[in-house]
Amino acid sequence: MAKYVYISGPVTGLDYDTAKETFDRAAEQIRLKHDGNVVVVNPMDICGKGEDWGYCMRKCIVALCDCS
């Protein structure tokens, strides 16, 4: 069974593209560290630019609960 790792960090108040780049970079570093043996759940892939904060938080909490 694959190990699912949720990455988290501040997004509110940041430029979307900057936050997306930061989270994507972190996801890649985690994959490399674990030789690709983990599934990285990136919240920036769950919600898109301009989506409501509360809606995104609910979706991200569900995703977090599904992680290892």
MDAnalysis code that builds the backbone (N, CA, C; Angstrom):
import MDAnalysis as mda
import numpy as np

u = mda.Universe.empty(204, n_residues=68, atom_resindex=np.repeat(np.arange(68), 3), trajectory=True)
u.add_TopologyAttr("name", ["N", "CA", "C"] * 68)
u.add_TopologyAttr("resid", np.arange(1, 69))
u.add_TopologyAttr("resname", ["MET", "ALA", "LYS", "TYR", "VAL", "TYR", "ILE", "SER", "GLY", "PRO", "VAL", "THR", "GLY", "LEU", "ASP", "TYR", "ASP", "THR", "ALA", "LYS", "GLU", "THR", "PHE", "ASP", "ARG", "ALA", "ALA", "GLU", "GLN", "ILE", "ARG", "LEU", "LYS", "HIS", "ASP", "GLY", "ASN", "VAL", "VAL", "VAL", "VAL", "ASN", "PRO", "MET", "ASP", "ILE", "CYS", "GLY", "LYS", "GLY", "GLU", "ASP", "TRP", "GLY", "TYR", "CYS", "MET", "ARG", "LYS", "CYS", "ILE", "VAL", "ALA", "LEU", "CYS", "ASP", "CYS", "SER"])
u.atoms.positions = np.array([
    [0.842, -1.179, 0.000],
    [0.000, 0.000, 0.000],
    [0.892, 1.249, 0.000],
    [0.538, 2.181, -0.822],
    [1.335, 3.406, -0.938],
    [1.147, 4.289, 0.290],
    [2.195, 4.987, 0.618],
    [2.134, 5.954, 1.702],
    [1.766, 7.311, 1.100],
    [0.740, 7.945, 1.664],
    [0.287, 9.246, 1.198],
    [0.753, 10.312, 2.176],
    [1.432, 11.326, 1.653],
    [1.975, 12.404, 2.469],
    [1.328, 13.716, 2.035],
    [0.683, 14.388, 2.975],
    [0.041, 15.678, 2.710],
    [1.027, 16.777, 3.085],
    [1.257, 17.701, 2.180],
    [2.124, 18.823, 2.518],
    [1.250, 20.022, 2.856],
    [1.676, 20.771, 3.841],
    [0.888, 21.940, 4.240],
    [1.804, 23.128, 4.465],
    [1.198, 24.274, 4.444],
    [1.938, 25.506, 4.660],
    [1.033, 26.681, 4.361],
    [1.515, 27.869, 4.604],
    [0.684, 29.053, 4.395],
    [0.400, 29.301, 2.916],
    [-0.829, 29.678, 2.638],
    [-1.230, 30.050, 1.284],
    [-1.927, 31.412, 1.315],
    [-2.763, 31.612, 2.329],
    [-3.540, 32.844, 2.439],
    [-2.625, 34.060, 2.433],
    [-2.970, 34.995, 1.578],
    [-2.201, 36.234, 1.495],
    [-1.028, 36.181, 0.530],
    [-0.731, 34.988, -0.002],
    [0.374, 34.850, -0.944],
    [-0.151, 34.913, -2.378],
    [0.683, 35.355, -3.260],
    [0.377, 35.304, -4.683],
    [0.191, 33.841, -5.068],
    [-0.882, 33.528, -5.793],
    [-1.194, 32.139, -6.134],
    [-0.040, 31.444, -6.847],
    [0.522, 32.089, -7.848],
    [1.584, 31.444, -8.630],
    [2.823, 31.170, -7.786],
    [3.145, 32.074, -6.878],
    [4.287, 31.868, -5.983],
    [4.026, 30.703, -5.043],
    [2.831, 30.670, -4.472],
    [2.481, 29.574, -3.567],
    [2.498, 28.245, -4.310],
    [1.939, 28.206, -5.508],
    [1.907, 26.975, -6.309],
    [3.324, 26.484, -6.596],
    [4.199, 27.394, -6.970],
    [5.592, 27.023, -7.246],
    [6.275, 26.483, -5.992],
    [6.040, 27.107, -4.858],
    [6.649, 26.672, -3.601],
    [6.172, 25.274, -3.221],
    [4.863, 25.039, -3.312],
    [4.314, 23.724, -2.971],
    [4.770, 22.664, -3.968],
    [4.821, 22.995, -5.243],
    [5.295, 22.033, -6.243],
    [6.749, 21.647, -5.989],
    [7.557, 22.616, -5.623],
    [8.967, 22.352, -5.316],
    [9.080, 21.440, -4.089],
    [8.283, 21.716, -3.071],
    [8.302, 20.882, -1.861],
    [7.864, 19.460, -2.179],
    [6.833, 19.314, -3.003],
    [6.359, 17.985, -3.378],
    [7.449, 17.199, -4.100],
    [8.145, 17.856, -4.992],
    [9.224, 17.188, -5.730],
    [10.361, 16.774, -4.792],
    [10.706, 17.612, -3.850],
    [11.762, 17.274, -2.891],
    [11.377, 16.058, -2.046],
    [10.111, 15.985, -1.648],
    [9.645, 14.838, -0.863],
    [9.706, 13.575, -1.708],
    [9.271, 13.651, -2.961],
    [9.337, 12.481, -3.849],
    [10.778, 11.998, -4.010],
    [11.686, 12.944, -4.218],
    [13.093, 12.578, -4.395],
    [13.668, 11.959, -3.121],
    [13.341, 12.542, -1.983],
    [13.850, 12.039, -0.704],
    [13.398, 10.600, -0.461],
    [12.209, 10.273, -0.906],
    [11.653, 8.945, -0.679],
    [11.722, 8.073, -1.921],
    [12.594, 8.436, -2.854],
    [12.802, 7.666, -4.088],
    [11.493, 7.358, -4.821],
    [10.553, 8.293, -4.754],
    [9.289, 8.121, -5.450],
    [8.342, 7.120, -4.817],
    [8.668, 6.661, -3.605],
    [7.853, 5.636, -2.945],
    [6.725, 6.217, -2.094],
    [6.361, 7.447, -2.325],
    [5.245, 8.073, -1.629],
    [4.372, 8.796, -2.652],
    [3.131, 8.976, -2.282],
    [2.233, 9.800, -3.074],
    [2.098, 11.112, -2.324],
    [2.514, 12.185, -2.944],
    [2.460, 13.492, -2.299],
    [1.136, 14.161, -2.663],
    [0.396, 14.544, -1.639],
    [-0.874, 15.244, -1.831],
    [-0.596, 16.733, -1.636],
    [-0.708, 17.458, -2.723],
    [-0.391, 18.877, -2.756],
    [-1.700, 19.676, -2.738],
    [-1.941, 20.461, -1.687],
    [-3.192, 21.215, -1.618],
    [-3.378, 22.190, -2.775],
    [-2.305, 22.594, -3.398],
    [-2.412, 23.502, -4.533],
    [-2.958, 22.788, -5.769],
    [-2.954, 21.455, -5.742],
    [-3.557, 20.679, -6.817],
    [-5.024, 20.368, -6.525],
    [-5.457, 20.605, -5.305],
    [-6.828, 20.314, -4.899],
    [-7.746, 21.491, -5.223],
    [-7.266, 22.684, -5.015],
    [-8.065, 23.889, -5.259],
    [-7.367, 24.777, -6.281],
    [-8.164, 25.444, -7.052],
    [-7.615, 26.307, -8.079],
    [-7.593, 27.769, -7.665],
    [-6.985, 28.529, -8.489],
    [-6.856, 29.972, -8.269],
    [-8.237, 30.617, -8.140],
    [-8.400, 31.412, -7.103],
    [-9.630, 32.169, -6.922],
    [-10.771, 31.432, -6.235],
    [-10.550, 30.168, -5.847],
    [-11.615, 29.442, -5.161],
    [-11.766, 29.943, -3.732],
    [-12.974, 29.825, -3.199],
    [-13.302, 30.274, -1.857],
    [-12.454, 29.562, -0.797],
    [-11.941, 30.320, 0.162],
    [-11.067, 29.783, 1.204],
    [-11.746, 28.660, 1.977],
    [-12.973, 28.881, 2.435],
    [-13.680, 27.869, 3.222],
    [-13.900, 26.588, 2.447],
    [-14.271, 26.726, 1.185],
    [-14.466, 25.571, 0.326],
    [-13.158, 24.783, 0.186],
    [-12.078, 25.500, -0.042],
    [-10.769, 24.844, -0.192],
    [-10.333, 24.170, 1.099],
    [-10.557, 24.816, 2.219],
    [-10.174, 24.209, 3.495],
    [-10.933, 22.905, 3.716],
    [-12.208, 22.882, 3.408],
    [-12.982, 21.645, 3.577],
    [-12.444, 20.539, 2.662],
    [-12.146, 20.873, 1.427],
    [-11.598, 19.873, 0.510],
    [-10.229, 19.383, 0.981],
    [-9.411, 20.305, 1.478],
    [-8.063, 19.927, 1.929],
    [-8.101, 19.088, 3.198],
    [-9.036, 19.371, 4.101],
    [-9.153, 18.566, 5.326],
    [-9.547, 17.138, 4.973],
    [-10.447, 16.974, 4.035],
    [-10.823, 15.630, 3.586],
    [-9.600, 14.911, 3.013],
    [-8.833, 15.598, 2.179],
    [-7.638, 15.000, 1.584],
    [-6.613, 14.637, 2.662],
    [-6.453, 15.520, 3.635],
    [-5.510, 15.264, 4.735],
    [-5.910, 14.001, 5.507],
    [-7.189, 13.846, 5.750],
    [-7.667, 12.677, 6.507],
    [-7.423, 11.372, 5.754],
    [-7.278, 11.427, 4.454],
    [-7.025, 10.233, 3.667],
    [-5.540, 9.887, 3.572],
    [-4.702, 10.719, 4.161],
    [-3.249, 10.487, 4.084],
    [-2.744, 9.643, 5.237],
    [-1.544, 9.120, 5.027],
    [-0.909, 8.300, 6.041],
    [-0.471, 9.135, 7.207],
])
